[in-house]
Amino acid sequence: MTVAVKDIHVRYNVASSDAAAKMRRPERIGRRMIGRFPSVLVRAVAGVSLVARAGESIGLVGLNGSGKSTLLRIIAGLERPMRGSVFASSTPVLLGVNAALLPELSGAQNVHLGCLAMGMSPDEAREALPTIVELADIGGAIHLPMKTYSSGMAARLRFAIAMAMQPHILLIDEALSTGDAAFKDRSKARMDAMRKEAGTVFLVSHAAQTIEEECSRAIWLHKGRLVIDGTAEDVARRYRLYAWKLAKGQPEAAADLLAEAFGEGFDTTVHLIEPPGTGAPPRHANGAGSTTPELLKATFNQRR
Ligand SMILES: Nc1ncnc2c1ncn2[C@@H]1O[C@H](COP(=O)(O)OP(=O)(O)OP(=O)(O)O)[C@@H](O)[C@H]1O
């Protein structure tokens, strides 16, 4: 097993102009004076548990705002959950559309920075450059500022930088969606090779077809809850039909499909077994965000 996610909850308090508008004027003014603006509670992830195994490619689908990106950030250890734990067998690498590259710098300079940010030494970063440039395959553009890149060129470079770390757990947040057909083939081949070497890929996509083509398993999230965890084919088929009903203006039919999927899903319970003699907390235990990426043993049950 490569990743165990145990009962994750994430909530955000978000300032709301609507909540402000519904308040009486004196209260609104009072709150503004003390800098406490009216807010609403958003449940981004509500009690998600899952276990990922070596060799799996797991798609995450769901409507906008269903919690897919938040869950990936939690698995990557970039954010702390309010409750719950994540355990990983090695450091997950998150490849997102917003990966922090600097638009004024050239592609090559960004490769260097990206490698350093992922923990390579300056020498290792210099050594990695030719391999990254070859995988990105963007020709002479590697010496031009990144602000001049098309979204597909930037996606190629980000993917190549992430793969340079030879991750065993790769988290991809829509970052490949802008690539052309050749890039999609190349990136799929690299991800397949990675999975064969006992790696795991998580892939967020709005396109059910991408999930079917690229993943062996899929998870549907809705308002932060896990609706169903199953084969990519089954989950993509159900989600596609649901989204189609919504798009056709048939919310009742869509709600029935959602309820049916909730009803047929499995409940995953993760039990964590502390290895003897290790007092140190694992990587994301209880959201502690410590930096040792060791795995605690986890067992899991799935109940209807
Ligand atoms: N940093 C944040 N601060 C406040 N609210 C947030 C933050 N990040 C996410 N949210 C809220 O959490 C919920 C889940 O967002 P998230 O980005 O995880 O969804 P998503 O499924 O990835 O959406 P999309 O498909 O649109 O990318 C949304 O309601 C969003 O508004």
The ligand as an ORCA input file, in Angstrom:
! r2SCAN-3c Opt
* xyz 0 1
  N      -8.062     28.188      0.286
  C      -9.384     28.116      0.355
  N     -10.073     28.984      1.116
  C     -11.413     28.918      1.228
  N     -12.172     28.004      0.580
  C     -11.543     27.123     -0.201
  C     -10.123     27.128     -0.360
  N      -9.782     26.114     -1.203
  C     -10.934     25.507     -1.548
  N     -11.992     26.119     -0.958
  C     -13.406     25.709     -1.066
  O     -13.461     24.321     -0.809
  C     -14.363     23.683     -1.689
  C     -13.605     22.592     -2.459
  O     -12.691     23.221     -3.347
  P     -11.706     22.383     -4.281
  O     -10.844     23.353     -5.018
  O     -11.046     21.333     -3.495
  O     -12.740     21.689     -5.288
  P     -12.457     20.989     -6.682
  O     -13.329     19.770     -6.707
  O     -11.002     20.779     -6.910
  O     -13.022     22.077     -7.678
  P     -12.670     22.373     -9.220
  O     -13.187     21.199     -9.982
  O     -13.456     23.602     -9.497
  O     -11.196     22.569     -9.334
  C     -14.933     24.763     -2.578
  O     -16.175     25.152     -2.048
  C     -13.937     25.897     -2.479
  O     -14.581     27.137     -2.604
*
